[in-house]
Amino acid sequence: MTIIETNRLILRLLELNDLDEMLKIWGNAEVMKYCGSAGTREEEMKSIQFYINMQKNKGFSPYVVVLKESGDVAGVCGFNPPDNGCDAELMYHFKVKYWGNGYATEAARACVEYIAKSRIINVLGASIEPENISSEKVLLKLGFRYIGEKWSEAANQKYLYYNKSLR
Protein backbone atom coordinates (compact mmCIF):
# COMPACT_ATOMS: atom_id res chain seq x y z
CA MET A 1 0.00 0.00 0.00
CA THR A 2 1.46 3.33 -1.09
CA ILE A 3 1.78 5.89 1.70
CA ILE A 4 3.79 8.67 0.01
CA GLU A 5 4.76 9.48 -3.54
CA THR A 6 7.45 11.94 -4.71
CA ASN A 7 8.78 12.76 -8.16
CA ARG A 8 11.13 9.76 -8.16
CA LEU A 9 9.98 7.57 -5.29
CA ILE A 10 7.11 5.54 -3.91
CA LEU A 11 7.09 4.87 -0.17
CA ARG A 12 4.90 1.95 0.80
CA LEU A 13 4.10 -0.11 3.88
CA LEU A 14 6.48 -2.85 4.95
CA GLU A 15 5.23 -6.41 4.40
CA LEU A 16 6.49 -9.75 5.66
CA ASN A 17 7.56 -10.70 2.14
CA ASP A 18 9.99 -7.72 2.13
CA LEU A 19 12.45 -9.69 4.26
CA ASP A 20 14.94 -10.48 1.46
CA GLU A 21 15.06 -6.83 0.34
CA MET A 22 15.36 -5.56 3.92
CA LEU A 23 18.27 -7.94 4.51
CA LYS A 24 20.07 -6.18 1.64
CA ILE A 25 19.72 -3.02 3.74
CA TRP A 26 19.48 -3.85 7.46
CA GLY A 27 21.57 -6.99 7.00
CA ASN A 28 24.36 -5.16 5.14
CA ALA A 29 27.37 -4.26 7.29
CA GLU A 30 28.35 -1.24 5.18
CA VAL A 31 24.83 0.23 5.24
CA MET A 32 24.52 -0.35 8.98
CA LYS A 33 28.04 0.67 10.04
CA TYR A 34 26.69 3.86 11.68
CA CYS A 35 23.62 2.15 13.15
CA GLY A 36 24.93 -0.54 15.45
CA SER A 37 25.42 -3.57 13.24
CA ALA A 38 23.87 -5.63 10.47
CA GLY A 39 20.99 -7.84 11.53
CA THR A 40 20.37 -11.52 10.93
CA ARG A 41 17.46 -12.97 9.00
CA GLU A 42 15.65 -13.81 12.25
CA GLU A 43 16.27 -10.35 13.76
CA GLU A 44 15.04 -8.56 10.67
CA MET A 45 11.90 -10.71 10.44
CA LYS A 46 11.13 -9.66 14.03
CA SER A 47 11.83 -6.03 13.08
CA ILE A 48 9.43 -6.18 10.15
CA GLN A 49 6.73 -7.72 12.35
CA PHE A 50 7.36 -5.05 15.00
CA TYR A 51 7.06 -2.26 12.42
CA ILE A 52 3.89 -3.72 10.88
CA ASN A 53 2.32 -3.69 14.36
CA MET A 54 3.66 -0.20 15.06
CA GLN A 55 1.99 1.08 11.89
CA LYS A 56 -1.33 -0.45 12.98
CA ASN A 57 -1.06 0.91 16.53
CA LYS A 58 0.59 4.30 16.06
CA GLY A 59 -0.13 5.20 12.44
CA PHE A 60 3.54 5.46 11.42
CA SER A 61 6.54 3.19 10.79
CA PRO A 62 9.44 2.83 8.36
CA TYR A 63 8.35 2.57 4.71
CA VAL A 64 9.91 0.70 1.81
CA VAL A 65 11.39 3.17 -0.71
CA VAL A 66 10.84 2.08 -4.32
CA LEU A 67 12.29 3.84 -7.37
CA LYS A 68 9.46 4.78 -9.73
CA GLU A 69 11.61 4.43 -12.84
CA SER A 70 12.78 0.85 -12.23
CA GLY A 71 10.60 -0.56 -9.46
CA ASP A 72 13.77 -1.39 -7.49
CA VAL A 73 13.73 -1.24 -3.70
CA ALA A 74 16.33 1.42 -2.92
CA GLY A 75 15.93 1.69 0.83
CA VAL A 76 13.72 2.26 3.79
CA CYS A 77 12.68 5.58 5.33
CA GLY A 78 10.19 6.55 7.97
CA PHE A 79 9.86 6.42 11.71
CA ASN A 80 11.09 4.57 14.76
CA PRO A 81 9.28 4.66 18.13
CA PRO A 82 9.67 7.70 20.40
CA ASP A 83 12.95 8.34 22.20
CA ASN A 84 14.57 11.22 24.12
CA GLY A 85 11.46 13.36 24.44
CA CYS A 86 10.30 13.15 20.85
CA ASP A 87 7.12 11.52 19.58
CA ALA A 88 8.94 9.50 16.88
CA GLU A 89 12.42 9.27 15.38
CA LEU A 90 13.13 9.78 11.69
CA MET A 91 15.22 6.99 10.16
CA TYR A 92 16.55 6.21 6.69
CA HIS A 93 18.78 3.49 5.28
CA PHE A 94 19.59 2.93 1.61
CA LYS A 95 21.40 0.29 -0.40
CA VAL A 96 24.98 1.36 -1.10
CA LYS A 97 24.43 1.49 -4.88
CA TYR A 98 21.83 4.23 -4.35
CA TRP A 99 23.95 6.49 -2.13
CA GLY A 100 24.72 9.96 -3.44
CA ASN A 101 21.58 10.34 -5.56
CA GLY A 102 19.56 12.48 -3.15
CA TYR A 103 17.09 9.68 -2.40
CA ALA A 104 17.57 9.91 1.38
CA THR A 105 16.82 13.63 1.39
CA GLU A 106 13.84 13.22 -0.97
CA ALA A 107 12.35 10.34 1.02
CA ALA A 108 13.03 11.92 4.42
CA ARG A 109 11.55 15.27 3.35
CA ALA A 110 8.42 13.48 2.13
CA CYS A 111 8.16 11.56 5.41
CA VAL A 112 8.52 14.73 7.50
CA GLU A 113 5.83 16.48 5.42
CA TYR A 114 3.56 13.42 5.68
CA ILE A 115 3.83 13.11 9.46
CA ALA A 116 3.43 16.88 9.93
CA LYS A 117 0.19 16.87 7.89
CA SER A 118 -1.11 13.83 9.78
CA ARG A 119 -0.80 15.74 13.07
CA ILE A 120 -0.03 12.43 14.81
CA ILE A 121 3.12 13.80 16.46
CA ASN A 122 4.47 17.15 17.65
CA VAL A 123 8.24 16.60 17.84
CA LEU A 124 10.31 14.47 15.49
CA GLY A 125 13.78 13.35 16.60
CA ALA A 126 16.77 11.82 14.85
CA SER A 127 20.00 10.25 16.09
CA ILE A 128 23.22 9.79 14.15
CA GLU A 129 26.74 8.63 14.88
CA PRO A 130 29.15 11.59 15.00
CA GLU A 131 31.05 10.27 11.95
CA ASN A 132 27.94 10.00 9.78
CA ILE A 133 28.34 13.34 8.00
CA SER A 134 26.00 12.40 5.13
CA SER A 135 23.07 11.78 7.48
CA GLU A 136 23.80 15.00 9.33
CA LYS A 137 23.58 16.92 6.03
CA VAL A 138 20.17 15.36 5.34
CA LEU A 139 18.87 16.42 8.76
CA LEU A 140 20.16 19.97 8.41
CA LYS A 141 18.57 20.30 4.94
CA LEU A 142 15.26 19.31 6.54
CA GLY A 143 15.48 21.93 9.27
CA PHE A 144 16.39 19.70 12.21
CA ARG A 145 18.34 21.36 14.99
CA TYR A 146 21.18 19.87 16.99
CA ILE A 147 20.22 19.19 20.61
CA GLY A 148 23.28 17.40 21.98
CA GLU A 149 24.86 14.03 22.53
CA LYS A 150 23.09 10.99 23.94
CA TRP A 151 24.40 7.64 25.06
CA SER A 152 22.88 4.43 23.75
CA GLU A 153 23.16 1.52 26.18
CA ALA A 154 21.99 -0.89 23.48
CA ALA A 155 24.74 0.15 21.03
CA ASN A 156 27.25 1.10 23.76
CA GLN A 157 28.13 4.36 22.00
CA LYS A 158 27.23 8.02 21.79
CA TYR A 159 24.98 9.55 19.16
CA LEU A 160 24.30 13.12 18.10
CA TYR A 161 20.67 13.98 18.71
CA TYR A 162 18.55 16.35 16.59
CA ASN A 163 14.90 17.31 16.62
CA LYS A 164 12.29 19.24 14.68
CA SER A 165 9.06 20.70 15.95
CA LEU A 166 6.12 19.95 13.65
CA ARG A 167 3.77 22.53 15.16
N, C-alpha and C positions, 0 to 999 in steps of 0.2 A: 504494500500500500504506500503510495507516494505521499510524503508529508510536505516536502518543500521542493520547488523547482527554481533553478537559476538559468542563466543563459547557456551554461555548459554542463550543468549537473542536475541529477535527480537524487534527492535524499529520500530514502524509503525506510520503513520499519525493518528491524532485524527479524529474521526467522530462523528456526532451528536448522533449516537446510543451508544456512549461510556459513556453517562451521568451517568448511574447507577454505573459503575465501577469507574468513576472519583469522584463520591460522596463518595465512600469508601476510597478515598484518600483525596481530597480537602475538603470534607465534614466531615472529621474525626478530632475531636478536638485534639487528641493525636498526629496525624501526623502533624497537622498544628500549634501546640503550639509555634513553633519558627518562624512562618510565618504569623503573624497577628492573624487570627482566621479561623475556619471552615466556609465554604460557604454553602449557601442554594441551593436548587435544581434550583431555578430561576437564582441565581448568577452564578452557575457553567455552566448552559446552555449558558448564555451570554459569559462566559469565553471560552467555547469550540468554539462558533461561532466566537469570536474574534481571537482565535488562528488559526482556519481554514482560515480566511481571511488573517491573518499575514503570514501564509505559502504561500498562493497564491501571496501576494504582495512583501514579502521580501525574500522568499526562505528558511525560517527557522521558527521553532515553537517548542513547547514541543511535544514529541512523547510518545505514549503509549508503555510501556515496558512489553513485554510478555515473560514468561519463555518457552524456547523451549521444555523442558522435559514434561511439563504438559499442556501448553497452557493457564495457568493462567495469568491474568493481575496482575503484581507485583507492578507497579508504573508508574510514568511518569518522563521523563527526556528530557531536550532539552533547549530551549532558550526563554527568555522573551525579550521584546523590549529594545532598548538602554536606558542606564541611566548612569549618572556620568562620561561622557566622553568615555564610551565604545560603541561598535557597537551593542552589544547584551549582555544579562546576562544569564549565565548558571544557570539552576534550576533543582532540582531533589526532588521528593517526592515519598516515597514508603509505601505500607501498612505495618503496624506494624509487622505482622507475617513474613515479609521478611527482617526485619532489621537484621544486623549482618552477612549477607551472602556474602558481597562484591558486591552486585548488583548495589548499587549506584556508587561505584568506576568504575565498569566495564562499566556501561551505560554512565556515565559522560565522561570517557576516550574515548569511542567510539564517543560520540557527539563532543568532542573537536577535535578529529582527522578528523571527517567528515566535520566540519565547516572550519577547517584549509585547507583541500584539496579543498573545494569548492571555496575558496578565496573570499567569499562574504563579510567577515569582517576582520578587522585588529586587533582589541583589544576586548577580551572577558572579561567581568566583572562577579563578583559574590558577593552577599551580604548575610551575616548570622548574626543571633543574637549572642551576645557574649557568651551566655551559650551553644550554639550548637556546642559542641566539636567534635561530629561525623562528621558534615558537614565540619568543618575546616580541619579535617584530610584528607577528600576526596580532598579538594582543594589543600592542600599542596602536596599530592601524585601526583597530576596532574600538579604541577609546577606553580601554581598561587602564586603571591606574595602579601603580605599584604600592602595596601595603607594607610589605616587609618579608622577613624570612619565617618559615615554619619548619618544624621538625616532624618527619614522618617516622613513627615507630615501626610501621609495617615495612618500609623500605630501608630504614636505618640510615637516613640521610636528610639533608636540608633541601628545601624547595623555596623558590621565590613565589610569593603569593600576590595576586592581582585581583581586583574586583571592578565591577561596573554596576552602577545603579540603573535600573530599568524604569524608574518612575520619575 
